[in-house]
Amino acid sequence: MTFWTHSLRLAEATAGQEVVEQVGDLIETAGSKAGTILTGLPAFAVRLLMAALIVFIGCIVLRIGHRMIASLVRKRGSKGARTAQQVDTLRSLITSVFNYILYFVMATVVLSLFGVNVSSLLAVAGVGGVAIAFGAQTLVKDVISGLFIWVEGSIAVGDIVSINGMDGVVEAIAIRTTTLRNYNGNLFTIPNGDIRTITNMSRGFKRAIVDIRCPYEEDQARLVKMIEEEMVLAGKEINGINATPEVMSILSFETDAVVVRVAVECPVGENWRIEREIRTRVKARFDKEGIIMPHYAMPTAKTSG
């Protein structure tokens, strides 16, 4: 029994060794054929293939790098005291720097494949550094401004902001640009060096403010009391507010109306909804009381008698 078992194991080992040798021969044959094909191609075509391979590998590294950056930043953020918005901002900034570095490495390797002396190119760039500095001063300003925006934390990804008169939600803060998307879905890309005035509407709280135009013909004390009664109900029934909206009585006089202001603190991003609900309630109450709000009346044409 032992003899047959030993013979079977020997046969299996011999068969396995033959399979390994066959696979090795196949790989060697495939490699030699690939080498023959590459040797038969023109040198320029081989370089193009190598360049395409490098770009392909670079794209893979880019995707893997983005995932690793997101994972590492998320882990560090969970250990520290950073908010989700600060974590997203840090991830966006690091990803931008990683992209620029990888693009530079890929461009350097591809240029080397085509016989470009990169060291000589950098030396020439160093000689012409003054001219390049003048041409790239806007780029340098954008990069420095981006670093200051991140360090100071004046805005973060996800904030509702107004930058240079453009309103929207911050989608990304890169090393050179900041990206906003407004309510209509339009995407604004703003160079960081051009950012002058930032209005951040996502810090702390917002205030819903409604200016109500009231007619001169009505008793103003009655109108203010009516609005106050309606705001007591609004404070109890409108989601997002925990207090009775303040009625600031008469705010200003206009040519055709007296303006009464209503204001209340609310969570960030909820002010527009709450303002719409307040206007709806005031209009419904005025209609119920038979009060006609100031409006423009089309002049009627006079008929000749």
PAZAVO-932628 format. One record per residue (C-alpha): chain; residue number from 1; residue in one letter; x, y, z. Coordinates in Angstrom, 1 decimal. Layout:
BEGIN
+--------+-----+---------+--------+--------+--------+
| cadena | num | residuo |     xx |     yy |     zz |
+--------+-----+---------+--------+--------+--------+
|      A | NUM |       A |      X |      Y |      Z |
...
+--------+-----+---------+--------+--------+--------+
END
This chain:
BEGIN
+--------+-----+---------+--------+--------+--------+
| cadena | num | residuo |     xx |     yy |     zz |
+--------+-----+---------+--------+--------+--------+
|      A |   1 |       M |    0.0 |    0.0 |    0.0 |
|      A |   2 |       T |    2.8 |    2.3 |    0.8 |
|      A |   3 |       F |    4.5 |    1.6 |   -2.5 |
|      A |   4 |       W |    1.4 |    2.5 |   -4.5 |
|      A |   5 |       T |    0.8 |    5.7 |   -2.5 |
|      A |   6 |       H |    4.5 |    6.8 |   -3.0 |
|      A |   7 |       S |    4.2 |    6.0 |   -6.7 |
|      A |   8 |       L |    0.9 |    8.1 |   -7.0 |
|      A |   9 |       R |    2.5 |   11.1 |   -5.2 |
|      A |  10 |       L |    5.6 |   10.9 |   -7.5 |
|      A |  11 |       A |    3.4 |   10.8 |  -10.6 |
|      A |  12 |       E |    1.4 |   13.9 |   -9.3 |
|      A |  13 |       A |    4.6 |   15.8 |   -8.6 |
|      A |  14 |       T |    6.0 |   14.9 |  -12.1 |
|      A |  15 |       A |    2.7 |   16.1 |  -13.7 |
|      A |  16 |       G |    2.7 |   19.3 |  -11.7 |
|      A |  17 |       Q |    6.3 |   20.0 |  -12.7 |
|      A |  18 |       E |    5.4 |   19.4 |  -16.3 |
|      A |  19 |       V |    2.5 |   21.9 |  -16.1 |
|      A |  20 |       V |    4.7 |   24.5 |  -14.5 |
|      A |  21 |       E |    7.3 |   24.0 |  -17.2 |
|      A |  22 |       Q |    4.6 |   24.3 |  -19.9 |
|      A |  23 |       V |    3.2 |   27.5 |  -18.5 |
|      A |  24 |       G |    6.7 |   28.9 |  -18.2 |
|      A |  25 |       D |    7.4 |   28.0 |  -21.8 |
|      A |  26 |       L |    4.1 |   29.6 |  -22.9 |
|      A |  27 |       I |    4.9 |   32.9 |  -21.1 |
|      A |  28 |       E |    8.4 |   32.9 |  -22.5 |
|      A |  29 |       T |    7.0 |   32.3 |  -26.0 |
|      A |  30 |       A |    4.4 |   35.1 |  -25.6 |
|      A |  31 |       G |    7.0 |   37.5 |  -24.3 |
|      A |  32 |       S |    9.3 |   36.8 |  -27.2 |
|      A |  33 |       K |    6.5 |   37.2 |  -29.7 |
|      A |  34 |       A |    5.5 |   40.5 |  -28.1 |
|      A |  35 |       G |    9.1 |   41.6 |  -28.3 |
|      A |  36 |       T |    9.2 |   40.6 |  -31.9 |
|      A |  37 |       I |    6.1 |   42.6 |  -32.7 |
|      A |  38 |       L |    7.4 |   45.6 |  -30.9 |
|      A |  39 |       T |   10.8 |   45.3 |  -32.6 |
|      A |  40 |       G |    9.0 |   45.1 |  -36.0 |
|      A |  41 |       L |    7.1 |   48.3 |  -35.3 |
|      A |  42 |       P |    8.6 |   51.7 |  -36.0 |
|      A |  43 |       A |   10.3 |   53.4 |  -33.1 |
|      A |  44 |       F |    7.8 |   56.2 |  -33.1 |
|      A |  45 |       A |    4.9 |   53.8 |  -32.9 |
|      A |  46 |       V |    6.5 |   52.0 |  -30.0 |
|      A |  47 |       R |    6.9 |   55.3 |  -28.1 |
|      A |  48 |       L |    3.3 |   56.1 |  -28.8 |
|      A |  49 |       L |    2.3 |   52.8 |  -27.3 |
|      A |  50 |       M |    4.5 |   53.3 |  -24.3 |
|      A |  51 |       A |    3.1 |   56.8 |  -23.8 |
|      A |  52 |       A |   -0.5 |   55.5 |  -24.0 |
|      A |  53 |       L |    0.4 |   52.8 |  -21.4 |
|      A |  54 |       I |    1.9 |   55.4 |  -19.1 |
|      A |  55 |       V |   -1.3 |   57.6 |  -19.4 |
|      A |  56 |       F |   -3.4 |   54.5 |  -18.7 |
|      A |  57 |       I |   -1.4 |   53.6 |  -15.6 |
|      A |  58 |       G |   -1.5 |   57.3 |  -14.5 |
|      A |  59 |       C |   -5.4 |   57.3 |  -14.8 |
|      A |  60 |       I |   -5.5 |   54.2 |  -12.6 |
|      A |  61 |       V |   -3.1 |   55.7 |  -10.0 |
|      A |  62 |       L |   -5.3 |   58.9 |  -10.1 |
|      A |  63 |       R |   -8.5 |   57.0 |   -9.2 |
|      A |  64 |       I |   -6.7 |   54.9 |   -6.5 |
|      A |  65 |       G |   -5.2 |   58.1 |   -5.1 |
|      A |  66 |       H |   -8.5 |   59.9 |   -4.9 |
|      A |  67 |       R |  -10.0 |   57.0 |   -3.0 |
|      A |  68 |       M |   -7.0 |   56.7 |   -0.6 |
|      A |  69 |       I |   -7.1 |   60.5 |    0.0 |
|      A |  70 |       A |  -10.8 |   60.4 |    0.8 |
|      A |  71 |       S |  -10.4 |   57.5 |    3.1 |
|      A |  72 |       L |   -7.4 |   58.9 |    5.0 |
|      A |  73 |       V |   -8.9 |   62.4 |    5.4 |
|      A |  74 |       R |  -12.2 |   60.8 |    6.6 |
|      A |  75 |       K |  -10.3 |   58.8 |    9.2 |
|      A |  76 |       R |   -8.3 |   61.7 |   10.4 |
|      A |  77 |       G |  -11.4 |   63.9 |   10.5 |
|      A |  78 |       S |  -13.3 |   61.4 |   12.6 |
|      A |  79 |       K |  -10.4 |   61.3 |   15.1 |
|      A |  80 |       G |  -10.1 |   65.1 |   15.3 |
|      A |  81 |       A |  -12.6 |   67.9 |   16.0 |
|      A |  82 |       R |  -13.2 |   68.7 |   12.3 |
|      A |  83 |       T |  -16.7 |   69.0 |   10.9 |
|      A |  84 |       A |  -17.9 |   67.2 |    7.8 |
|      A |  85 |       Q |  -17.5 |   70.4 |    5.8 |
|      A |  86 |       Q |  -13.9 |   71.0 |    6.9 |
|      A |  87 |       V |  -13.1 |   67.3 |    6.0 |
|      A |  88 |       D |  -14.6 |   67.8 |    2.5 |
|      A |  89 |       T |  -12.6 |   71.0 |    2.1 |
|      A |  90 |       L |   -9.4 |   69.3 |    3.1 |
|      A |  91 |       R |  -10.0 |   66.4 |    0.8 |
|      A |  92 |       S |  -10.8 |   68.8 |   -2.1 |
|      A |  93 |       L |   -7.5 |   70.7 |   -1.5 |
|      A |  94 |       I |   -5.3 |   67.6 |   -1.2 |
|      A |  95 |       T |   -6.9 |   66.0 |   -4.2 |
|      A |  96 |       S |   -6.1 |   69.1 |   -6.3 |
|      A |  97 |       V |   -2.5 |   69.1 |   -5.2 |
|      A |  98 |       F |   -2.2 |   65.4 |   -5.9 |
|      A |  99 |       N |   -3.7 |   65.9 |   -9.4 |
|      A | 100 |       Y |   -1.2 |   68.6 |  -10.3 |
|      A | 101 |       I |    1.8 |   66.5 |   -9.1 |
|      A | 102 |       L |    0.7 |   63.4 |  -11.0 |
|      A | 103 |       Y |    0.1 |   65.3 |  -14.2 |
|      A | 104 |       F |    3.6 |   66.8 |  -13.9 |
|      A | 105 |       V |    5.2 |   63.4 |  -13.4 |
|      A | 106 |       M |    3.2 |   61.9 |  -16.3 |
|      A | 107 |       A |    4.2 |   64.8 |  -18.6 |
|      A | 108 |       T |    7.8 |   64.4 |  -17.6 |
|      A | 109 |       V |    7.9 |   60.7 |  -18.3 |
|      A | 110 |       V |    6.1 |   61.0 |  -21.7 |
|      A | 111 |       L |    8.5 |   63.8 |  -22.8 |
|      A | 112 |       S |   11.5 |   61.6 |  -21.8 |
|      A | 113 |       L |   10.1 |   58.8 |  -24.0 |
|      A | 114 |       F |   10.2 |   61.1 |  -27.1 |
|      A | 115 |       G |   13.8 |   62.1 |  -26.4 |
|      A | 116 |       V |   13.1 |   65.4 |  -24.8 |
|      A | 117 |       N |   15.9 |   66.2 |  -22.3 |
|      A | 118 |       V |   13.8 |   67.2 |  -19.3 |
|      A | 119 |       S |   16.8 |   68.4 |  -17.2 |
|      A | 120 |       S |   17.8 |   70.7 |  -20.0 |
|      A | 121 |       L |   14.2 |   71.9 |  -20.3 |
|      A | 122 |       L |   14.1 |   72.7 |  -16.6 |
|      A | 123 |       A |   17.5 |   74.5 |  -16.9 |
|      A | 124 |       V |   16.1 |   76.6 |  -19.7 |
|      A | 125 |       A |   13.0 |   77.2 |  -17.6 |
|      A | 126 |       G |   15.3 |   78.4 |  -14.8 |
|      A | 127 |       V |   17.1 |   80.8 |  -17.1 |
|      A | 128 |       G |   13.8 |   82.2 |  -18.2 |
|      A | 129 |       G |   12.4 |   82.2 |  -14.7 |
|      A | 130 |       V |   12.0 |   85.9 |  -14.6 |
|      A | 131 |       A |    9.8 |   86.0 |  -17.7 |
|      A | 132 |       I |    7.8 |   82.9 |  -16.4 |
|      A | 133 |       A |    7.4 |   84.6 |  -13.0 |
|      A | 134 |       F |    5.8 |   87.6 |  -14.6 |
|      A | 135 |       G |    3.5 |   85.4 |  -16.7 |
|      A | 136 |       A |    2.6 |   83.1 |  -13.8 |
|      A | 137 |       Q |    2.0 |   85.8 |  -11.2 |
|      A | 138 |       T |   -1.7 |   85.4 |  -11.5 |
|      A | 139 |       L |   -1.4 |   81.6 |  -11.0 |
|      A | 140 |       V |    0.8 |   82.1 |   -7.9 |
|      A | 141 |       K |   -1.7 |   84.6 |   -6.5 |
|      A | 142 |       D |   -4.5 |   82.1 |   -7.0 |
|      A | 143 |       V |   -2.5 |   79.3 |   -5.2 |
|      A | 144 |       I |   -1.5 |   81.5 |   -2.3 |
|      A | 145 |       S |   -5.1 |   82.8 |   -1.9 |
|      A | 146 |       G |   -6.4 |   79.2 |   -2.0 |
|      A | 147 |       L |   -4.0 |   78.3 |    0.9 |
|      A | 148 |       F |   -5.2 |   81.3 |    2.9 |
|      A | 149 |       I |   -8.8 |   80.4 |    2.3 |
|      A | 150 |       W |   -8.2 |   76.9 |    3.6 |
|      A | 151 |       V |   -6.1 |   78.0 |    6.6 |
|      A | 152 |       E |   -8.5 |   80.7 |    7.7 |
|      A | 153 |       G |  -11.5 |   78.6 |    7.2 |
|      A | 154 |       S |  -13.7 |   81.5 |    6.0 |
|      A | 155 |       I |  -15.6 |   79.1 |    3.7 |
|      A | 156 |       A |  -15.9 |   75.3 |    3.5 |
|      A | 157 |       V |  -17.4 |   72.8 |    1.1 |
|      A | 158 |       G |  -21.2 |   72.8 |    1.5 |
|      A | 159 |       D |  -21.5 |   76.4 |    2.7 |
|      A | 160 |       I |  -24.1 |   78.7 |    1.2 |
|      A | 161 |       V |  -22.1 |   81.8 |    0.2 |
|      A | 162 |       S |  -22.0 |   84.9 |   -1.9 |
|      A | 163 |       I |  -18.6 |   85.5 |   -3.6 |
|      A | 164 |       N |  -18.1 |   88.6 |   -5.7 |
|      A | 165 |       G |  -21.9 |   88.9 |   -6.2 |
|      A | 166 |       M |  -22.4 |   85.3 |   -7.2 |
|      A | 167 |       D |  -24.5 |   83.2 |   -4.8 |
|      A | 168 |       G |  -24.4 |   79.4 |   -4.5 |
|      A | 169 |       V |  -23.3 |   76.3 |   -2.6 |
|      A | 170 |       V |  -19.5 |   75.7 |   -2.4 |
|      A | 171 |       E |  -18.9 |   72.4 |   -4.3 |
|      A | 172 |       A |  -15.1 |   72.4 |   -4.2 |
|      A | 173 |       I |  -12.1 |   74.4 |   -3.0 |
|      A | 174 |       A |   -9.1 |   73.5 |   -5.1 |
|      A | 175 |       I |   -5.6 |   74.9 |   -4.9 |
|      A | 176 |       R |   -6.3 |   77.4 |   -7.7 |
|      A | 177 |       T |  -10.1 |   77.8 |   -8.0 |
|      A | 178 |       T |  -13.3 |   77.7 |   -5.9 |
|      A | 179 |       T |  -16.5 |   76.2 |   -7.4 |
|      A | 180 |       L |  -20.0 |   77.3 |   -6.7 |
|      A | 181 |       R |  -23.3 |   75.9 |   -7.8 |
|      A | 182 |       N |  -26.3 |   78.3 |   -7.7 |
|      A | 183 |       Y |  -30.0 |   77.4 |   -7.2 |
|      A | 184 |       N |  -30.6 |   77.1 |  -10.9 |
|      A | 185 |       G |  -27.8 |   74.5 |  -11.2 |
|      A | 186 |       N |  -25.3 |   76.9 |  -12.9 |
|      A | 187 |       L |  -21.7 |   76.1 |  -12.0 |
|      A | 188 |       F |  -19.3 |   79.1 |  -11.3 |
|      A | 189 |       T |  -15.6 |   78.6 |  -11.2 |
|      A | 190 |       I |  -13.9 |   81.5 |   -9.5 |
|      A | 191 |       P |  -10.0 |   81.9 |   -9.4 |
|      A | 192 |       N |   -9.0 |   82.2 |   -5.7 |
|      A | 193 |       G |   -7.0 |   85.3 |   -6.4 |
|      A | 194 |       D |  -10.1 |   87.1 |   -7.6 |
|      A | 195 |       I |  -12.1 |   86.5 |   -4.4 |
|      A | 196 |       R |  -12.5 |   89.8 |   -2.7 |
|      A | 197 |       T |  -15.7 |   89.8 |   -0.7 |
|      A | 198 |       I |  -17.2 |   86.6 |    0.9 |
|      A | 199 |       T |  -20.6 |   86.5 |    2.5 |
|      A | 200 |       N |  -21.1 |   83.2 |    4.3 |
|      A | 201 |       M |  -24.7 |   82.4 |    5.0 |
|      A | 202 |       S |  -24.0 |   79.0 |    6.7 |
|      A | 203 |       R |  -22.5 |   80.0 |   10.0 |
|      A | 204 |       G |  -24.5 |   80.0 |   13.2 |
|      A | 205 |       F |  -28.1 |   81.0 |   12.1 |
|      A | 206 |       K |  -30.1 |   82.9 |    9.5 |
|      A | 207 |       R |  -32.8 |   85.4 |    9.9 |
|      A | 208 |       A |  -36.0 |   85.2 |    7.8 |
|      A | 209 |       I |  -37.0 |   88.7 |    6.9 |
|      A | 210 |       V |  -40.2 |   89.7 |    5.2 |
|      A | 211 |       D |  -41.2 |   93.3 |    4.3 |
|      A | 212 |       I |  -45.0 |   93.6 |    4.0 |
|      A | 213 |       R |  -46.4 |   96.5 |    2.0 |
|      A | 214 |       C |  -49.5 |   97.8 |    3.6 |
|      A | 215 |       P |  -52.0 |  100.4 |    2.1 |
|      A | 216 |       Y |  -52.1 |  104.0 |    3.4 |
|      A | 217 |       E |  -55.9 |  103.8 |    3.5 |
|      A | 218 |       E |  -56.1 |  101.3 |    6.3 |
|      A | 219 |       D |  -55.5 |  102.0 |   10.0 |
|      A | 220 |       Q |  -51.9 |  101.2 |   10.6 |
|      A | 221 |       A |  -52.3 |  100.1 |   14.2 |
|      A | 222 |       R |  -55.0 |   97.7 |   13.1 |
|      A | 223 |       L |  -52.8 |   96.3 |   10.4 |
|      A | 224 |       V |  -49.8 |   95.8 |   12.8 |
|      A | 225 |       K |  -52.0 |   94.1 |   15.4 |
|      A | 226 |       M |  -53.4 |   91.8 |   12.7 |
|      A | 227 |       I |  -49.9 |   90.8 |   11.6 |
|      A | 228 |       E |  -48.8 |   90.2 |   15.2 |
|      A | 229 |       E |  -51.8 |   87.9 |   15.7 |
|      A | 230 |       E |  -50.9 |   86.0 |   12.6 |
|      A | 231 |       M |  -47.2 |   85.7 |   13.6 |
|      A | 232 |       V |  -48.2 |   84.2 |   17.0 |
|      A | 233 |       L |  -49.9 |   81.3 |   15.1 |
|      A | 234 |       A |  -46.9 |   81.2 |   12.7 |
|      A | 235 |       G |  -44.5 |   80.7 |   15.6 |
|      A | 236 |       K |  -46.5 |   77.6 |   16.7 |
|      A | 237 |       E |  -47.3 |   76.1 |   13.3 |
|      A | 238 |       I |  -44.3 |   76.8 |   11.0 |
|      A | 239 |       N |  -41.5 |   74.1 |   11.2 |
|      A | 240 |       G |  -38.0 |   75.5 |   11.8 |
|      A | 241 |       I |  -38.8 |   78.3 |   14.1 |
|      A | 242 |       N |  -39.0 |   78.1 |   17.9 |
|      A | 243 |       A |  -40.1 |   81.7 |   18.7 |
|      A | 244 |       T |  -42.8 |   84.1 |   17.6 |
|      A | 245 |       P |  -41.6 |   86.2 |   14.6 |
|      A | 246 |       E |  -41.0 |   89.8 |   15.6 |
|      A | 247 |       V |  -43.1 |   92.5 |   14.0 |
|      A | 248 |       M |  -41.0 |   95.7 |   13.7 |
|      A | 249 |       S |  -44.0 |   97.9 |   13.1 |
|      A | 250 |       I |  -43.5 |  100.6 |   10.4 |
|      A | 251 |       L |  -40.1 |  100.3 |    8.7 |
|      A | 252 |       S |  -40.4 |  102.9 |    6.0 |
|      A | 253 |       F |  -42.8 |  105.0 |    3.9 |
|      A | 254 |       E |  -43.0 |  104.5 |    0.2 |
|      A | 255 |       T |  -45.0 |  106.4 |   -2.5 |
|      A | 256 |       D |  -47.8 |  103.9 |   -2.4 |
|      A | 257 |       A |  -47.4 |  101.8 |    0.7 |
|      A | 258 |       V |  -46.3 |  101.6 |    4.3 |
|      A | 259 |       V |  -43.7 |   98.9 |    4.9 |
|      A | 260 |       V |  -43.9 |   96.7 |    7.9 |
|      A | 261 |       R |  -41.1 |   94.3 |    8.6 |
|      A | 262 |       V |  -41.3 |   90.8 |   10.1 |
|      A | 263 |       A |  -38.1 |   88.9 |   11.2 |
|      A | 264 |       V |  -37.3 |   85.6 |   13.0 |
|      A | 265 |       E |  -34.2 |   83.5 |   13.6 |
|      A | 266 |       C |  -34.2 |   80.2 |   11.8 |
|      A | 267 |       P |  -31.8 |   77.4 |   10.8 |
|      A | 268 |       V |  -29.4 |   77.9 |    7.9 |
|      A | 269 |       G |  -31.0 |   77.2 |    4.5 |
|      A | 270 |       E |  -34.5 |   77.3 |    5.9 |
|      A | 271 |       N |  -35.0 |   81.1 |    5.7 |
|      A | 272 |       W |  -36.4 |   81.1 |    2.2 |
|      A | 273 |       R |  -39.1 |   78.5 |    3.0 |
|      A | 274 |       I |  -40.1 |   80.3 |    6.2 |
|      A | 275 |       E |  -40.3 |   83.7 |    4.4 |
|      A | 276 |       R |  -42.6 |   82.1 |    1.8 |
|      A | 277 |       E |  -44.9 |   80.7 |    4.5 |
|      A | 278 |       I |  -45.0 |   84.1 |    6.3 |
|      A | 279 |       R |  -46.0 |   85.9 |    3.1 |
|      A | 280 |       T |  -48.7 |   83.3 |    2.4 |
|      A | 281 |       R |  -50.2 |   83.7 |    5.8 |
|      A | 282 |       V |  -50.2 |   87.5 |    5.7 |
|      A | 283 |       K |  -51.8 |   87.5 |    2.2 |
|      A | 284 |       A |  -54.5 |   85.0 |    3.4 |
|      A | 285 |       R |  -55.3 |   87.1 |    6.4 |
|      A | 286 |       F |  -55.5 |   90.3 |    4.4 |
|      A | 287 |       D |  -57.8 |   88.7 |    1.9 |
|      A | 288 |       K |  -60.0 |   87.4 |    4.8 |
|      A | 289 |       E |  -60.2 |   90.9 |    6.3 |
|      A | 290 |       G |  -61.0 |   92.5 |    2.9 |
|      A | 291 |       I |  -57.7 |   94.5 |    2.8 |
|      A | 292 |       I |  -56.3 |   95.2 |   -0.7 |
|      A | 293 |       M |  -52.6 |   95.2 |   -0.7 |
|      A | 294 |       P |  -50.9 |   98.0 |   -2.7 |
|      A | 295 |       H |  -50.5 |   97.2 |   -6.4 |
|      A | 296 |       Y |  -50.0 |   98.9 |   -9.7 |
|      A | 297 |       A |  -53.3 |   99.6 |  -11.5 |
|      A | 298 |       M |  -53.3 |   99.9 |  -15.3 |
|      A | 299 |       P |  -54.6 |  103.3 |  -16.4 |
|      A | 300 |       T |  -57.9 |  103.2 |  -18.2 |
|      A | 301 |       A |  -58.2 |  104.9 |  -21.5 |
|      A | 302 |       K |  -60.5 |  107.9 |  -21.6 |
|      A | 303 |       T |  -63.3 |  107.8 |  -24.1 |
|      A | 304 |       S |  -64.2 |  111.0 |  -25.9 |
|      A | 305 |       G |  -67.8 |  112.0 |  -25.2 |
+--------+-----+---------+--------+--------+--------+
END
